[in-house]
């Protein structure tokens, strides 16, 4: 393998480019602010729906808290606006506790959403925002009281508004973001129980399930952990529970395993050897099954059980998380192939996803790199893309906010 020189992430020119791209994203999404939180932007960067969304608001709090730590002017008022909205506004259920999907107050209570509220609270607390600790405590109380299944060491995916009717389903996606939230909570609180929870979810979804499925990661199970291979087949392009296999999630889980390893090392705790090994396996499988299976660049959204393409669009977050994990594995192992994957992903992002006219990133493109609207018809927030600009600037760390303080 040819010598490709110093890692891009160690070159000041690349780091300056990432900082500039991150500032551009932060500026673009300022216009998503509405009185009750943050709302949805369209592909032209203008507001398409003024209804505040809890998932968008939580992700904005997280990102603008990171920007506050970085010293970006104007970030703290936006972070604080989102914190106030989550604590005091119609997104929060004043009667039963927890958060609604939006200010209409009619949705089920989703673990996926509450994981992001917890992440927002942890990042805001690390950023020393005035009500960051309050938001973090509110979110962790809900997770402890309702979502954490102690006997299974995972998150219960959803409930009715009044916390009745627990969903007879177990899924990888809410636990993936739950793992990320637990790592941030471990950094924010210093409590080992959050790291223990992250490790437990990482073991199940990063090790045990792939070991039983040819190193691939099925995502949908019933309440007894029986695989549901046809789950989502009627709506294969669902944005959180798609049919089949999601190679981008293989990559994202791989990155989480590296982060769990970093958290254990930082605390002087024993480190299972499967963490690094499985992180490599998952990224390799993501590239094998997801990158350019149709001969065109980029990682596809989903594939079927025989490796056939299911949804061929290239989603923005898939490419971003591939870059993040490749970067961390290069730093962890020194292997050139991970640096090559990092460059490959960023070259694709720069060529097809960065919208230099309307701002932000295109949330998806088709196989030919043209804008499409199959999975993501709008641009809701900067969570994946902004984090991708920050991750190379910090050491491999349990959380992005914690890493920014090192």
C-alpha positions in Angstrom: 0.0 0.0 0.0 1.4 3.4 -1.0 2.5 5.9 1.6 -0.1 8.6 1.6 1.7 10.9 4.0 0.4 12.5 7.1 -3.3 12.1 8.1 -5.5 14.8 6.8 -6.7 15.4 10.4 -3.2 16.2 11.4 -2.8 18.8 8.7 -3.6 22.4 9.6 -5.1 23.1 6.1 -7.7 20.3 6.6 -8.4 21.3 10.1 -9.0 24.9 9.0 -11.3 23.6 6.3 -13.3 21.6 8.8 -13.6 24.6 11.2 -14.9 26.8 8.3 -17.4 24.2 7.2 -18.6 23.8 10.8 -19.1 27.6 11.1 -21.0 27.6 7.8 -23.4 24.9 9.1 -23.9 26.7 12.4 -24.8 29.9 10.6 -27.1 28.1 8.2 -29.3 26.5 10.9 -29.7 29.7 13.0 -32.8 30.3 10.8 -34.5 27.2 12.2 -35.2 29.0 15.5 -38.9 29.4 16.4 -40.5 30.5 19.7 -41.1 27.0 21.0 -37.7 25.6 20.0 -36.4 24.7 16.5 -38.3 23.7 13.4 -37.7 22.2 10.0 -35.9 23.8 7.1 -36.5 23.0 3.5 -33.9 22.1 0.9 -33.6 25.8 0.0 -32.8 26.7 3.6 -36.1 28.4 4.3 -38.6 27.4 6.9 -41.2 24.8 5.7 -42.9 24.1 9.0 -42.9 26.5 12.0 -43.9 23.8 14.4 -41.2 23.1 16.9 -39.9 19.6 16.9 -38.3 18.0 20.0 -35.8 15.9 18.1 -34.6 19.0 16.1 -34.5 21.1 19.3 -32.5 18.6 21.2 -30.0 18.1 18.5 -29.6 21.9 18.1 -29.0 22.2 21.8 -26.3 19.6 21.6 -24.6 21.2 18.5 -24.7 24.8 19.8 -23.4 23.6 23.1 -20.5 22.1 21.3 -20.0 25.4 19.5 -20.2 27.3 22.8 -17.3 25.1 24.2 -15.4 26.0 21.0 -16.0 29.7 21.6 -18.1 30.4 18.5 -19.9 33.7 19.0 -23.7 33.5 19.0 -23.8 29.9 19.9 -24.7 30.2 23.6 -28.0 32.1 23.0 -29.2 29.4 20.6 -28.2 26.6 23.0 -30.0 28.4 25.9 -33.1 29.0 23.7 -33.3 25.3 23.0 -32.8 24.3 26.6 -35.5 26.7 27.8 -37.8 25.3 25.1 -37.3 21.7 26.2 -37.7 22.5 29.9 -40.6 25.1 29.8 -42.4 24.8 26.5 -45.1 22.7 24.9 -42.6 20.0 23.8 -42.5 18.8 27.4 -45.4 16.8 28.9 -46.3 18.7 32.0 -48.8 16.0 33.0 -47.0 12.7 32.6 -43.4 13.8 32.1 -41.1 13.3 29.2 -41.2 14.9 25.8 -43.6 14.9 22.8 -42.3 14.6 19.3 -43.7 18.1 18.6 -45.7 20.8 20.2 -49.0 19.1 19.2 -48.6 16.8 22.2 -50.1 13.8 20.5 -47.2 11.4 19.9 -46.0 8.3 21.7 -43.0 8.7 24.0 -40.0 7.5 22.0 -36.7 6.3 23.5 -35.0 7.6 20.3 -36.1 11.2 21.1 -35.3 10.9 24.8 -31.8 9.7 24.1 -31.2 13.0 22.2 -32.7 15.1 25.0 -30.3 13.4 27.4 -27.4 14.0 25.0 -28.5 17.7 24.8 -28.6 17.9 28.6 -25.1 16.3 29.0 -23.5 18.5 26.3 -25.2 21.6 27.8 -23.9 20.6 31.3 -20.4 20.1 30.0 -20.6 23.5 28.2 -21.7 25.0 31.6 -24.9 26.4 30.3 -27.0 27.9 33.2 -29.8 25.3 32.9 -27.8 22.4 31.4 -27.7 20.4 34.6 -31.5 20.9 35.0 -32.2 19.5 31.5 -29.8 16.7 32.1 -31.4 15.7 35.3 -34.9 15.9 33.8 -33.9 13.6 31.0 -32.1 11.1 33.1 -35.0 10.9 35.5 -37.3 9.9 32.6 -34.8 7.3 31.3 -34.4 5.8 34.8 -38.1 5.7 35.5 -39.4 4.5 32.2 -37.0 3.6 29.4 -34.2 1.6 30.9 -34.9 -2.2 31.0 -32.6 -3.4 33.8 -33.0 -7.1 33.1 -32.2 -6.7 29.4 -29.8 -3.7 29.7 -31.4 -1.9 26.7 -33.9 0.9 26.2 -37.6 0.2 25.8 -38.4 1.8 22.4 -41.7 3.5 23.1 -44.8 4.0 25.3 -48.1 5.7 25.0 -48.3 9.2 26.2 -49.2 8.2 29.8 -46.4 5.5 29.9 -48.8 2.6 29.4 -48.6 0.2 26.4 -44.9 -0.5 26.2 -44.0 -1.4 22.6 -43.5 -5.1 21.9 -40.3 -4.4 20.0 -36.6 -4.1 20.5 -34.5 -2.1 18.2 -30.9 -1.1 17.5 -31.4 2.6 16.5 -32.8 3.9 19.8 -30.1 1.9 21.7 -27.4 3.3 19.3 -28.2 6.9 20.3 -28.9 5.7 23.8 -25.3 4.5 23.9 -24.0 7.8 22.6 -26.1 9.6 25.3 -24.9 7.4 28.1 -21.3 8.1 27.1 -21.9 11.8 27.2 -23.7 11.4 30.6 -20.7 9.5 31.9 -18.5 12.5 31.0 -21.0 15.0 32.4 -21.7 13.3 35.7 -18.7 11.1 36.4 -21.1 8.3 37.2 -20.0 4.8 36.2 -23.5 3.6 35.8 -23.8 5.5 32.5 -20.6 3.9 31.1 -21.9 0.5 32.3 -25.1 1.0 30.3 -23.2 2.1 27.3 -21.0 -1.0 27.5 -24.0 -3.3 27.9 -25.7 -1.9 24.8 -22.4 -2.0 22.9 -21.9 -5.6 23.8 -25.4 -6.7 22.6 -25.5 -4.7 19.3 -21.8 -4.4 18.5 -20.7 -7.9 19.5 -23.4 -10.5 20.2 -25.9 -9.8 17.4 -23.3 -9.4 14.7 -21.6 -12.6 15.8 -24.8 -14.4 15.2 -25.4 -12.8 11.8 -22.3 -13.0 9.7 -20.8 -9.8 11.2 -23.9 -7.8 10.0 -26.2 -5.9 12.4 -29.9 -6.7 12.0 -31.9 -4.0 13.8 -35.5 -5.2 14.4 -36.5 -7.8 17.0 -39.6 -8.6 19.0 -39.8 -8.3 22.8 -38.3 -11.8 23.2 -35.3 -10.9 20.9 -36.5 -12.9 17.9 -35.4 -11.4 14.7 -38.1 -9.8 12.6 -36.6 -10.1 9.0 -39.7 -8.5 7.3 -40.0 -5.6 9.6 -40.4 -2.4 7.7 -40.9 -4.1 4.3 -44.0 -2.0 3.6 -42.1 1.2 4.2 -38.5 0.3 3.3 -37.3 4.0 3.3 -38.4 4.8 6.8 -36.0 7.3 8.4 -35.5 5.5 11.7 -36.6 1.9 11.2 -36.0 0.9 7.6 -36.3 -2.5 6.2 -33.3 -4.8 5.9 -29.8 -3.8 6.9 -28.3 -0.2 7.2 -24.6 -0.2 6.5 -24.3 3.3 7.9 -25.4 2.0 11.2 -22.7 -0.7 11.1 -20.2 2.1 10.8 -21.8 4.3 13.5 -21.9 1.4 15.9 -18.2 0.8 15.1 -17.4 4.3 16.2 -19.3 3.9 19.4 -17.3 0.8 20.2 -14.1 2.9 19.9 -15.6 5.6 22.1 -16.6 3.0 24.8 -13.0 1.7 24.7 -11.7 5.2 25.1 -14.1 5.8 28.1 -13.0 2.6 29.8 -9.3 3.4 29.3 -9.7 6.9 30.6 -11.2 5.5 33.9 -8.6 2.8 34.2 -11.2 0.1 33.8 -10.7 -3.3 32.1 -11.2 -3.1 28.3 -12.8 -6.1 26.5 -10.6 -7.0 23.5 -13.7 -7.3 21.3 -14.4 -3.6 21.4 -11.6 -2.7 19.0 -11.9 -5.9 17.0 -15.6 -5.5 16.4 -15.2 -1.8 15.5 -13.0 -2.9 12.7 -15.3 -5.7 11.6 -18.3 -3.4 11.5 -16.7 -0.7 9.5 -15.2 -3.3 7.1 -18.7 -4.9 6.7 -20.2 -1.5 6.1 -17.8 -0.7 3.3 -18.1 -4.2 1.8 -21.9 -4.2 1.7 -22.7 -0.5 1.5 -20.1 1.5 -0.5 -20.7 1.6 -4.2 -22.5 -1.7 -4.6 -24.0 -0.4 -7.9 -20.6 0.8 -9.1 -21.3 4.4 -8.3 -19.7 6.3 -5.4 -21.1 6.7 -1.9 -22.7 4.4 0.7 -26.3 3.4 0.1 -29.0 3.8 2.7 -30.0 0.1 3.0 -29.4 -3.3 1.6 -31.5 -6.5 1.7 -30.7 -9.8 3.4 -28.8 -11.2 0.4 -26.8 -8.0 -0.1 -29.0 -6.6 -2.8 -29.6 -2.8 -2.7 -32.9 -1.9 -1.0 -32.9 1.9 -0.9 -30.1 3.2 -3.1 -30.0 6.9 -2.1 -26.9 8.2 -0.4 -28.0 9.8 2.9 -25.8 12.6 4.4 -25.5 11.0 7.9 -24.3 7.7 6.4 -21.3 9.3 4.8 -20.6 11.5 7.9 -20.5 8.5 10.3 -18.4 6.5 7.9 -15.8 9.4 8.0 -16.0 9.6 11.8 -15.4 5.9 12.4 -12.6 5.7 9.8 -10.9 8.6 11.5 -11.1 7.1 14.9 -9.9 3.7 13.7 -7.0 5.2 11.9 -6.0 7.0 15.1 -6.5 3.8 17.1 -4.7 1.4 14.8 -2.5 3.5 12.5 -3.7 1.5 9.5 -3.5 3.4 6.3 -6.7 1.9 4.9 -8.8 3.7 7.5 -7.2 7.0 6.4 -8.1 6.2 2.9 -11.7 5.5 3.8 -11.8 8.8 5.7 -10.6 10.7 2.6 -12.9 8.8 0.4 -15.9 9.7 2.5 -15.0 13.4 2.8 -14.3 13.7 -1.0 -17.7 12.3 -1.6 -19.3 14.7 0.9 -17.6 17.7 -0.7 -18.5 16.6 -4.2 -22.1 15.8 -3.7 -23.6 16.8 -0.3 -22.3 20.2 0.6 -24.8 22.7 -0.8 -22.7 25.8 -1.6 -25.8 27.7 -2.9 -28.6 27.2 -0.4 -26.3 26.3 2.5 -26.2 23.3 4.7 -25.8 19.8 3.3 -28.2 17.9 1.0 -29.7 15.3 3.2 -29.7 12.7 0.4 -28.8 12.3 -3.2 -29.4 9.6 -5.7 -26.8 7.2 -7.1 -25.8 9.8 -9.7 -25.3 12.5 -7.0 -28.4 14.4 -7.8 -30.7 15.7 -5.0 -33.5 13.3 -4.1 -36.3 13.2 -1.4 -37.0 9.5 -0.8 -36.0 9.3 2.9 -35.3 12.9 3.8 -37.5 15.4 2.0 -36.2 18.3 4.1 -33.1 19.4 6.1 -34.0 19.2 9.8 -30.7 19.8 11.7 -26.9 19.8 11.6 -26.3 17.0 14.1 -24.4 14.5 11.9 -22.7 16.9 9.6 -21.5 19.3 12.3 -20.2 16.5 14.5 -18.3 15.2 11.5 -16.5 18.6 11.3 -15.6 18.5 15.0 -14.6 14.8 15.5 -11.3 15.2 13.7 -10.3 18.2 15.8 -10.4 16.3 19.1 -8.8 13.1 20.6 -10.8 9.9 20.5 -13.1 10.5 23.4 -16.3 9.1 25.1 -18.2 12.2 24.0 -17.7 15.0 21.6 -18.3 17.6 24.3 -15.8 15.9 26.7 -13.3 15.7 23.9 -13.5 19.4 23.3 -12.4 20.0 26.8 -9.2 18.0 26.5 
